[in-house]
């Protein structure tokens, strides 16, 4: 018998809301966002109704090894596979003279080095909590160095935090000391201290301006927009400026408020965000635990507070895979 469950019902309600919103705003039934969430709903139906066990699926670990290795090798050998589809970043090493670009590694996903670092962080933490403690001996150094050469501050902070959580939980104090040494040596060798402390490129300031502009935009919106949103692909945030999507001359995919929750609030409104949150209520049915899929979802939500991760669907699919897999094991 087909299993829909509470999560599936909330998911359908959210998709119906998006369709109604899109009809009202764009006079169209479907949009790219709706197609994506329909795909996630099909993924949910497949995973939760499949008779196959997913516990032995190793592709996140394989993906982690590939991404981290590619990041490190492309940095050391300055491998550049050309510009990505968004004409913003090189795939591999970025030799630009611009401070915020120079020397950073990027992968095959959308979103640049920060999203690349997010993807390495997510797959690394999943693998760390999924497999035996002995696997930490190669997961930790590979992930730390792989993320460090992207020069993504927040991803590195999140990665370190969850590595320490795992090692302290398992009382692996020797590995904890080893991780600290690897971190310190790598950070010193690769110039991380200078890079992270130097804000000449105004990277942090620019993000704060985007966050301020987006929160002000929402607070000054009409009651209708606050409740039901502006729809997807309507607005662009660049520093303290807000532009209409169709009137923006540069690549629109490179700009966002760097906070997924604020972006969803602007796009879908308070009502849409509440429906979206309801999709994840099954996550906390058992409370906080150390299941690899549960931890992966938590990592996603933490990273989304300082990134556009939730609406970067070249990475976000892994959130839904982990969450639906968690529901499958819980049921």
C-alpha positions in Angstrom: 0.0 0.0 0.0 1.3 3.5 -0.9 2.6 5.3 2.2 2.1 9.1 2.3 2.4 9.9 6.0 2.3 13.3 7.8 5.4 14.6 6.0 4.0 13.7 2.6 0.8 15.5 3.4 2.6 18.7 4.5 4.8 18.4 1.4 1.7 18.3 -0.8 0.2 21.2 1.0 3.4 23.3 0.5 3.5 22.4 -3.3 -0.2 23.4 -3.6 0.6 26.7 -1.9 3.4 27.3 -4.4 1.1 26.6 -7.3 -1.6 28.9 -6.1 1.0 31.6 -5.4 2.6 31.2 -8.8 -0.9 31.4 -10.5 -1.6 34.6 -8.6 1.8 36.3 -9.2 2.9 35.0 -12.6 -0.4 33.7 -14.1 1.3 30.3 -14.6 0.7 27.0 -13.0 4.3 25.7 -12.8 7.7 27.3 -12.1 11.3 26.0 -11.7 10.8 26.0 -7.9 7.6 23.9 -8.2 9.3 21.4 -10.5 12.1 21.0 -7.9 9.8 20.4 -5.0 7.7 18.0 -7.1 11.0 16.1 -7.7 11.6 16.0 -3.9 8.1 14.8 -3.3 8.7 11.9 -5.8 11.9 11.2 -4.0 10.0 11.1 -0.7 7.5 8.7 -2.1 10.2 6.5 -3.5 12.3 6.3 -0.4 9.5 5.9 2.1 7.6 3.3 0.0 10.7 1.3 -1.1 11.2 -2.1 0.4 14.9 -1.7 0.0 17.0 -0.8 3.1 19.0 2.4 2.6 21.3 1.9 5.6 24.1 0.4 3.5 24.0 3.1 0.8 27.6 4.5 0.5 27.3 7.2 -2.1 27.6 10.1 0.4 31.0 8.7 1.5 32.1 8.2 -2.1 30.9 11.7 -2.9 32.8 13.1 0.1 36.1 11.4 -0.9 35.8 12.6 -4.5 35.0 16.2 -3.6 37.7 16.5 -0.9 40.3 14.9 -3.1 39.4 17.1 -6.0 39.5 20.2 -3.8 43.0 19.4 -2.5 44.5 18.3 -5.8 43.1 21.2 -7.7 44.6 23.6 -5.1 48.0 22.0 -5.0 48.3 21.6 -8.8 46.3 24.7 -9.6 43.9 22.7 -11.9 41.3 24.8 -13.6 38.6 23.0 -15.6 37.1 26.2 -17.0 34.3 28.6 -15.9 31.0 27.2 -14.5 27.6 27.5 -16.2 26.9 30.7 -14.4 30.1 32.4 -15.7 31.2 33.3 -12.2 33.7 30.8 -10.9 36.3 28.4 -12.3 35.7 24.7 -11.6 38.8 23.9 -9.6 41.4 26.5 -8.8 40.6 30.2 -9.1 43.8 32.2 -9.9 42.0 35.6 -10.0 43.8 38.7 -8.7 40.6 39.7 -6.8 41.1 39.1 -3.1 37.8 37.4 -2.6 38.4 35.0 -5.5 42.2 34.4 -5.4 43.3 30.9 -4.7 39.9 29.4 -3.7 38.8 26.0 -5.0 35.4 25.4 -6.4 33.5 22.2 -7.4 30.9 21.2 -10.0 27.9 22.5 -8.1 26.3 26.0 -8.3 27.1 28.6 -5.7 30.9 28.9 -5.9 33.5 27.9 -3.2 31.2 28.5 -0.3 28.7 26.0 -1.6 31.5 23.6 -2.5 32.7 23.8 1.1 29.2 23.3 2.4 28.9 20.1 0.3 32.2 18.7 1.6 31.2 19.6 5.1 27.8 17.9 4.8 29.1 14.7 3.2 32.1 14.6 5.7 29.9 14.9 8.8 27.4 12.3 7.4 30.3 9.9 6.9 31.8 10.7 10.3 28.6 9.8 12.1 27.6 7.0 9.8 30.7 4.7 9.9 33.0 3.2 12.5 35.2 5.4 14.6 38.3 4.1 12.8 37.1 5.9 9.6 37.6 9.2 11.4 41.4 8.8 10.9 41.0 9.7 7.2 37.6 11.5 7.2 38.8 14.3 9.5 42.1 15.3 7.8 40.7 15.0 4.3 37.6 17.1 5.2 39.6 19.8 7.1 42.1 20.3 4.3 39.4 20.0 1.6 37.4 22.8 3.2 40.3 25.0 4.2 41.5 25.4 0.6 38.0 26.7 -0.3 38.6 29.5 2.2 35.0 29.3 3.4 34.9 30.6 7.0 31.5 29.4 8.1 31.7 26.0 6.6 35.0 25.4 8.4 33.5 26.5 11.7 30.6 24.2 11.3 32.8 21.3 10.2 35.1 21.8 13.2 32.2 22.0 15.6 30.6 18.7 14.5 34.0 16.9 14.4 34.6 18.0 18.0 31.0 16.9 18.9 31.6 13.4 17.5 35.0 13.0 19.1 33.9 14.2 22.5 30.8 12.1 22.4 32.9 9.0 21.6 35.6 10.0 24.0 38.2 9.9 21.2 40.5 12.4 22.9 43.7 11.3 21.0 41.9 11.8 17.7 40.6 15.2 19.0 44.2 16.2 19.8 45.3 15.0 16.3 42.5 17.0 14.7 43.6 20.1 16.4 47.2 19.6 15.2 46.0 18.9 11.7 43.9 22.1 11.8 46.7 24.3 13.2 49.4 23.0 10.8 47.1 23.2 7.7 45.8 26.7 8.7 49.4 27.9 9.2 50.7 26.4 6.0 47.9 27.5 3.8 47.7 31.0 5.2 44.3 30.7 6.7 44.9 33.0 9.6 45.8 35.9 7.4 43.0 35.1 4.9 40.2 34.7 7.5 41.3 37.7 9.6 41.8 40.0 6.6 38.5 41.5 5.6 39.9 43.8 2.8 37.4 42.3 0.4 34.5 43.3 2.7 33.1 39.8 2.4 31.6 39.8 5.9 30.5 43.4 5.6 28.9 42.7 2.3 26.9 39.8 3.8 25.8 41.9 6.7 24.6 44.6 4.2 22.6 41.9 2.3 21.1 40.6 5.5 20.1 44.1 6.6 18.7 44.9 3.2 16.6 41.7 3.0 15.2 42.0 6.6 14.4 45.7 6.0 12.7 44.8 2.7 10.5 42.2 4.4 9.7 44.4 7.4 8.6 47.2 5.0 6.6 44.9 2.7 2.8 44.9 2.5 0.8 42.6 4.8 0.0 40.5 1.7 3.7 40.0 0.9 4.6 39.3 4.5 2.0 36.6 4.7 2.2 35.0 1.2 5.5 36.2 -0.2 6.7 37.7 -3.5 7.2 34.4 -5.3 10.5 32.9 -6.5 12.8 34.6 -9.0 11.4 38.1 -8.2 14.2 39.9 -6.3 18.0 40.2 -6.3 20.0 41.3 -3.2 23.4 42.9 -3.9 25.0 44.5 -0.8 22.4 47.0 0.5 20.5 47.1 -2.8 17.4 45.2 -3.8 16.6 44.8 -7.5 13.8 43.3 -9.5 15.0 40.0 -11.0 14.1 40.9 -14.6 15.9 44.3 -14.4 19.2 43.0 -13.1 21.9 43.0 -15.7 24.5 40.8 -14.0 24.2 37.1 -13.4 21.2 36.8 -11.0 22.2 33.4 -9.6 25.3 34.9 -7.9 23.4 37.1 -5.5 21.2 36.4 -2.5 20.8 37.5 1.1 23.1 34.7 2.4 20.4 33.5 4.7 18.1 30.9 3.4 15.4 31.4 6.0 15.1 35.2 5.2 15.1 34.4 1.5 12.3 31.8 2.0 10.4 34.3 4.1 10.6 36.9 1.3 9.8 34.4 -1.4 7.0 32.4 0.3 5.8 34.6 3.1 5.1 33.6 6.7 2.4 31.2 5.6 4.6 29.4 3.1 7.5 29.2 5.6 5.3 27.7 8.2 4.2 25.0 5.7 7.8 24.4 4.9 8.7 24.0 8.5 5.9 21.6 9.1 7.5 19.3 6.5 10.4 18.8 9.0 8.3 18.2 12.2 9.0 14.4 12.0 12.7 15.2 12.5 12.2 15.9 16.2 9.8 13.1 17.0 12.6 11.2 18.8 14.4 14.3 20.0 18.0 15.1 19.4 20.1 12.0 18.5 23.3 11.0 16.7 21.8 9.2 13.7 23.9 10.2 10.6 20.8 11.4 8.6 19.5 13.4 11.6 22.9 15.1 12.1 23.1 15.8 8.4 19.8 17.6 8.4 20.9 19.7 11.4 24.1 20.6 9.6 22.1 21.8 6.6 19.9 24.0 8.8 22.9 25.5 10.6 24.7 26.2 7.3 21.6 27.8 5.9 21.7 30.5 8.5 24.7 32.1 6.7 24.3 30.8 3.1 21.8 30.4 0.3 22.0 26.6 0.7 18.3 25.8 0.9 17.6 27.3 -2.5 20.8 26.0 -4.1 19.3 22.8 -5.4 22.5 21.5 -6.7 23.3 20.8 -3.0 19.9 20.9 -1.3 18.8 17.6 -2.8 21.1 16.0 -0.2 19.0 17.5 2.6 15.9 15.9 1.4 17.6 12.6 0.8 19.0 12.5 4.4 15.6 13.6 5.9 13.5 11.1 4.0 16.1 8.3 4.8 15.8 9.3 8.4 12.0 9.0 8.2 12.3 5.6 6.5 14.5 4.2 9.4 12.3 5.7 12.1 9.2 4.1 10.6 
